[in-house]
Amino acid sequence: MAEKKGKPTPKRKVSEAKLKVASLSPAASKEAKRALKEQARIRRLEARAAYMRGEESALPYRDKGPARRFVRNYIDERRSFAEYFLVLIVFVLFLTLIPIPTVQLAAVAIMYSAMVIITINGIVLSRKLKKLVSEKYPDEPTKGVGMYGWMRSTQLRRLRAPAPQVGPGSNSKKKK
């Protein structure tokens, strides 16, 4: 037979109170929490600013390395039809709202021809970038470099991240 334990079973409230782990740090005041939140916000803003400046330490893996910097500068120093593609698509969207079939057909034709032109341009640009990177940086892998440059070329210049380090028309080859 089992022996009695000699004391009554504790109430649930008492048992659960024993299970709670005491906090190692004292309860933070509202002011302390607010200050921590502000510091975190400032750190995020500084990290974002460093990323937009193109600082190597702040860049994500896909943007790191001399080859990617070269591709960014190569794309940013020239203007292309592809960077205005989104603006063109919005324009085409408005044209399709006009209830004249000829205008709507022309809008769709403009859209598809722009897509074909940008695709061909992207394939040519991708191959050219891979060739340039393999010549300039023989130790760097070229995998993904072409698509990286192509995608960057389709973004509006103001919306590119990291922000462009060279202006359009400047030739970075003359500087180096």
N, C-alpha and C positions, 0 to 999 in steps of 0.2 A: 504494500500500500504506500501511496505517496504521502509524504509528510506535509503538514500545513506550513505555509511560509511564515506565519507568525505576525503578519501585518496585513492591513486591508489593501486591496488593489487601488492604485492611485487613480484619480479622476483623469479623464482624457486631457483636459486643459493643462494639468500639471505635467503629464507625460510629453505633450507636444512642446511645452515651454522648455523642457530639458533638451529636446532635439535641436532647437534653434541654435545655430552657431553664433557666438558673440562676434560682432563686427570687430575687426582688428583696428580699423581707423575710427576715430570719433565721428559722430554724425556731422556731416558738413552743413554749414549754415547756408542760407539762401545766397548770401553775398559771396561765399566761397564758390558755390556752384556757378553763380553768374560769372565770376572772374575766370573760372576754368573754361566755361563756354566761350567767353570772349577770347581767351588765349588760343583755344582750338580754332576759332574762326580766323584769327590773325594768321596762325600757322597755315591754314588752308589757303588763304589769300596769297601768302608769300610763296607757297608751293606752286600755286596756279601762275603767279607772275613769273617765277623761275622757269616753268614749263613753257610759257608763251615766249619768253626770251630765248628759249632754245638751250638752256644750260643742260649739259650732258647728264648731270647728277639728278635732275628733275624729270628727265624724259622717261616715258615708259619703254619697255623692251623693243617694241616695234619701231621706235624712232631713234634708237641709240646707234652710235657708230659713225665713223667718218664717211662710209659709203652712203648712209641714209642722209647725212648732212649735205653731201655732194648732190644727191638726187633732189633734195628740197631746194637747194640754191639753184640748181639747173632748171627746175620747173618754175621757180619764182622769178627768175630773171627774164622770162619771156611771157608774152600774153598768148593765149590760145582761144580758139573758138569754144573749146570744151568747158572753159570756166563760166561761160555765159549760158550754158545749156539749161540750167534751172530757170533762169529768167526767160529764156525762149519758150520753155514748156508752159510757164504761167501765161505768157502772151498767147500761145496756141490754145490754152484752155479758154481764155476770153473770146478768142476767135470762134471756137466751136459753139459758144453760146448765141452767136448771131444766127438768126433763123433763115439764113440764105444758104442753100445746099452747096453752091459753088465756093463760098467762103469757108464753109465747114470742110469741104473736100480739100481745099488748098491748105487749110490748117493742119489736117492730118498728114498731107503730103510733106509739109514743112517739118513736122515732127519726125516722121520716119526717115526722111533724108538727113536730118540732123543726127539722128541716132546712128545711121550708117556711117556718116562722116566721122563722128566721134569714135565709133568702134574701130574704124580703119586707122584713124589718127592714134588711138590708144595702142593698137597692136604695133604700129611702126615706132611709136615713142618707147614702148616697153622694150622692144628689141634693141633700140639705140641706147637706152639707159643701161641695159645689161652689158652691152659691148663696152660702153664708156667706163662703167664701174670695174669690169674685169681688167681693163687696160690700166686704169689709174690705181686701183686697189686690188692687186692680184691675190692677196691673202684673204680678202673679204669674200664671204659667200654672196652669190648673186641671186639666190632664191628669194623671190618675193619683191625684189627691187623694182622690176618693171611694173607690177601691179601697184606698188606703193606710189611710184611716180605718176602713173595713170590716174589713180584715185585722187591724188593731190591736185592734178591738173584739172579735174572736173569740179573742184570746189571754188567758190568765189574767193577772190584774193583776201578780202577782209575777214572771211570766216575760217581761214586756214589756221590750223594749230599743229605745231608751234607756229607762231607768227613769222611771216617772211623776213629773212635777214638781209636780203638784197632787193633792190628795186627793179621794176621792169626796165629792160633796156641796158642795165648795167651788166658788164661782162666779167664774171668772176675769174675767168681765165687770165685776163690782163692783170688782175690784182696779185695772182699767185705766181 
